[in-house]
Structures are given as structure tokens and as C-alpha cells.
Amino acid sequence: METNATHHADLHRDDTAAKIGMWLFIFTEILLFGGLFIVYSVYRYRNPEAFHLAHEELSIPIGFINTVILLVSSATVAIAISAIQKNDRKMTMILLGITLLLAFTFLVNKYFEWGAKFEHQMYPGSDLMKNLSHGDTLFFSLYFFMTGLHAVHIIVGMILLIVSLVRVKLGTIRSNQYAMLENSGLYWHLVDLIWIFLFPLFYLIH
């Protein structure tokens, strides 16, 4: 018959394996975006004037607002994990709800920002881009690909947080078993970290 000590040991091993798996996944994601950052830097070095002019078409206020949104959302996730450690399920759910609302706001802002670019023909393959330099096309190709890939990560992170929220409500995530929420938080911090690099690269560096 399985003892409580054995059961807790198995849970600990499962939680440790899940956390190691998440860290390995985060490492591969960092390598992916690190490679894209290098590609961006090389093309920027080769097309400084085109990248400078294209950069001026982006809205710094929107980029800044989205940065603040993600920084606050990282804080709410961290506090949510602290709340579940204290077995405060209600506060944990409230904080996760706030995080999801912030994430949705980020995506809405990005939707309008992208929409404005499409409206003004500032996307690869448009008639306007065909009349501009190769550097402009490279900039906006990287802009849409990298911010689009980041948006996909936002959506995946939201799915993880929604699952965590449901499990907190059902009681399967609690003070002595919260690996799922902790790993979701790690993933969300990765999403925030990626944007911390994307924001200055595209919006601030002249």
C-alpha cells in the first residue's frame, strides 16, 4: 500500500521534472529569439538609413503602453503565485483574471497597430513596399514576423493561465501543489522578457 510519504515524494519528483522541462523549453525559446535578434542586428547594420526611416513609422507611445502592460502582468502573475502559496484561492483567481485582461489589452493594442500599418500599405508585398528600398521591406518583414511570433506566445501564455485559473477554482492547484501555475508564470515572464528586447529594437533605437 502506498504511504503518504511515497505519494508526496512522487509529487515532488513530478513537479521537479515539470519545472526542468519548462526551463529547457524557455532555453530553446531564448535561442530562437536570440537568433532573430542577431538577424535583425545584421540587417540593420547593412541598411541603417532604411531601418531608421522605417522605425519612425512605428508608434512609440503604443509600444511603451504595451511594455507597461506586460510588466504589470508579470507582477500580477508573481503575486498570484505568492497568493496560492498562502492558500488564498480567491486572490489568486482575481490576479490571474487581471493578468488575462492585461494580456487581452496588449493584443487589442497590437491589432490596431498592425491594422494601421496594413491600412497605410506598410507591409511586405504591398504596392507601397514595391516602390521602397529593400531595407524597408526587410524592416517590416522582421517587424511583422517577430511581433507576430511574440503575439502567438501571448496567446499560448493566456491558454496556460486560463487552465491554471480553472484548476485553482477546482482546487487541483493549491498551496501544496502549484507547479502548473508556477510553470505558467515562468512562461509568462519569458513573454515579458522577449518584449523587453523587441520594444527598444523596433521602437527606440534610431
N, C-alpha and C positions, 0 to 999 in steps of 0.2 A: 504494500500500500504506500502511495506517495505521501511523504510528510510535507508539512508546511515549509520547512526549511528547504527541501528539494525544490518545491514549487517556486519559492521566491528566488532560488539560485537560477532556475531555468528562465524566469522572467528577466533577471538581471543580465543573463547571457544574451537573451533575445534583444533587450534594449541596447546593450553594448554593440551587438552586431549591426543593429539598425542605424545606430549613430555613426559607426565606422563606415557603413555603406553610404550614408548621406555625405560624410566628409569626402569620400572618394568621388562621389558624383559631383560635389561642389568643385573639387580639384579639376575634374575634366571640363567643367563649365568655365572655370577661370582660364584654362589653357585655350579653350575655344575663343573666348572674347579677347584674351591676350593676343592671340594670333590676328584677330580682326583689328585690334588697336595698332598692331605693328603695320598691317597693310595700309590702314588709314594714314599713319605717320609717313610711310614711304611715299604714298601718292601725294600727300600734302607737301612733302619736301620737293617733289618733282613739279608740282603745279601750285606754287604758293599764291600767285595772283588770282587764279581762278577760284581756289579754295577760299581765299579772303573775301572775294566778291560774293560767292555763293553763301558763305557764312552769314553775311549781312541780311540775307533774306529770311533768316530764322528769327523767331521772337524770343528774346532773352527773358522778358517777364514771364511768358508761359513756361519756359524751361526752368526758371527759378521757382515758380509756384509748384511745378511738379516735383522739383527737388525737395522742397519743404514738405510736400505731401508724403513723399516716401520716407523722409527722415522721421516724421511724426508717426507714420505707420510702423516703422521699425521699433519705435519706443513703445507703442501700444502692444505690439506682439511680445516684447520683452516683459512688460508689466503683466500681461496675461499669463505668461509662464510663471511669474512670481505668485500671481493670484491662485493658480491651480495648485502650486506647492503648498499654499496655505489652506487648500480645500475650499476656496471661495469660488464656487462654480458660477454663481450669478455674475460676479465681477469679471470672471474670465470670459463669459459669453458676451458681456457688454463690450469688453475691449476687443474681442475678435470681431464683433459686429462693426465697431468703429474702424478697425483695420480694413475690413472688406469695403466699407463705404469710401474710405480714402483711396483704396485701390481702384474702385469703380470711377471715382472722380478723376484719377490720373488717366484712365483710359478714355474718358469723355474728353478731357483736355487734348489728349493726343489725337483723338478722332477729328476734332475741329481744326487742330493744327495741320494734320495731314490733308483734311478737306480743303483748307485754304491753298495748300500747295497744288493740289490737283485742279482747283478752280483757276489758278493762275498758270497752268501748264508747266509747273516746275516739277516734273517727274521724268525719269528716263523713258525715251521713246516718244515723247510728246513733240508736236510741231515746233514748239519754242526751243526745246533742247537740241533739236536737229540743227538749229541755227547758232547755237552757242558752242563754246570750246569743249574739247574732250575732258578738260579738267572739271568743268561744271557738271558734266554727265557723271564723272567719277564721284564727285562730292555727293550728289543727290542719290546715286545708286547706293553708296555706302550709308548715307543717312537713312534711307528707307529700309535697307536690309538690316542694319544694326538696331535701329529703334524698333523696327517691326519684330525682330527676334526677341528683343527685350520685352515687347508687349506680350508676346507669346509666353514668356517666362512669368509675366504678371498674371496672366490668365491661369497658368498651371499653379502658381502660388495661391491664387484665390480658391481654386478647387481644393487644394490641400487644407487651407484654412477653413473652408466650409465643412469638409469632412471632420476636421478637428472640432469645430463648433458643435456639430451634430453629436459627436461622440462624447463631448463634455456634457451635453444636455442629457444623453442617455446614461451617463455615469460610467462609461467604459474608459474615459480619461479622467483620472482623479489624482489626488495628492501623491499616491504611491505608485502611480502608473501613468506617466505623461510623456512617454518617448515620442509618440506620434505628434503631439503638439510641439515638443522641443525640436524635432526634426523639421517640422513645417516652419518653425521660427528661424531655424538656420537657413533654410531655403529662401525665406523672405529677406533675411539680411543680405544674402547673395544678390537678390534682385536689386536691393537698395545700393549695394556696393557697385554693381555694374553701372547703374545710372550715375553714380558719383563720378565715374570716369567719362561716361557719354556726354554729360552736361557740359563740362569745360571743353572737351574735344570739339564738339559741334557748335556750341553756343558762345563760348567765351574767348577761345584762342583766336587771335587775329592773324 
